[in-house]
């Protein structure tokens, strides 16, 4: 599925990923390819992006924490929209 993470300053990430876990206001949840359409509000926590070939731009690399499964991005709040295998995360 295709993921875009956008902050007020810049687009932090855009590309193909395997899964994304987000801190929803009612608890963390994960989205995979072909997930049902959803719009949700996010709370403080981490956006966890899993994939085998995640490439970060050099100017935003310091905002992410790398793990063996992918990358994590700390957020204060945000919203998401998942539709037609495209996930947009508006993060603050």
C-alpha positions as CSV (number, residue, x, y, z in Angstrom):
1,X,0.0,0.0,0.0
2,X,1.1,3.6,-0.5
3,X,1.8,5.8,2.5
4,X,2.2,9.6,2.8
5,X,3.1,11.2,6.1
6,X,2.7,14.9,6.1
7,X,3.5,17.5,8.8
8,X,2.8,21.2,8.8
9,X,6.4,21.7,7.7
10,X,6.9,19.1,5.0
11,X,6.1,15.7,3.6
12,X,8.1,13.4,5.8
13,X,7.6,10.2,3.9
14,X,5.9,8.9,0.7
15,X,6.3,5.4,-0.6
16,X,5.2,1.8,-0.6
17,X,5.0,0.0,2.8
18,X,3.8,-3.4,4.2
19,X,1.9,-2.1,7.2
20,X,1.3,1.0,9.4
21,X,0.3,1.0,13.1
22,X,-1.0,4.3,14.6
23,X,-2.0,5.5,18.0
24,X,-5.8,6.0,17.6
25,X,-7.7,7.8,20.3
26,X,-9.4,4.5,21.2
27,X,-6.1,2.5,21.1
28,X,-3.4,1.5,18.6
29,X,-4.5,-0.2,15.4
30,X,-2.7,-1.4,12.3
31,X,-3.6,-1.2,8.6
32,X,-2.5,-3.6,5.9
33,X,-3.1,-3.7,2.1
34,X,-6.8,-3.8,1.2
35,X,-7.9,-2.4,4.6
36,X,-11.4,-1.0,4.7
37,X,-11.7,2.8,4.2
38,X,-11.2,4.6,7.5
39,X,-10.8,8.1,8.9
40,X,-9.5,8.5,12.4
41,X,-8.0,10.9,14.9
42,X,-4.6,10.1,16.4
43,X,-3.2,10.9,19.8
44,X,0.3,11.2,21.1
45,X,2.4,8.1,20.3
46,X,4.3,6.5,17.4
47,X,3.4,5.9,13.8
48,X,5.1,2.5,13.1
49,X,5.9,1.8,9.5
50,X,6.9,-1.7,8.4
51,X,8.4,-2.5,5.1
52,X,11.4,-4.2,3.5
53,X,12.7,-1.2,1.5
54,X,11.8,2.0,3.4
55,X,13.9,5.0,2.1
56,X,13.9,8.2,4.1
57,X,15.0,11.5,2.7
58,X,18.2,12.8,4.3
59,X,16.6,16.0,5.6
60,X,13.9,14.2,7.6
61,X,15.8,11.1,8.6
62,X,16.5,12.5,12.1
63,X,12.7,12.6,12.9
64,X,12.4,8.8,12.6
65,X,13.7,6.0,14.8
66,X,14.8,2.9,12.8
67,X,14.0,-0.6,13.9
68,X,14.6,-4.0,12.4
69,X,11.1,-4.1,11.0
70,X,10.9,-0.5,9.7
71,X,10.7,3.0,11.1
72,X,8.9,4.8,13.9
73,X,7.8,8.5,14.0
74,X,6.8,10.2,17.2
75,X,3.7,12.4,16.9
76,X,1.7,14.6,19.3
77,X,-1.6,14.3,17.4
78,X,-2.9,13.9,13.9
79,X,-5.5,12.4,11.6
80,X,-5.5,9.6,9.0
81,X,-7.4,8.6,6.0
82,X,-7.2,5.2,4.3
83,X,-8.9,4.6,1.0
84,X,-8.0,2.5,-2.1
85,X,-4.7,1.3,-0.6
86,X,-3.5,4.8,0.0
87,X,-3.0,6.0,3.6
88,X,-2.4,9.6,4.4
89,X,-1.2,10.6,7.9
90,X,-1.5,14.2,8.8
91,X,0.9,14.4,11.8
92,X,1.7,17.1,14.3
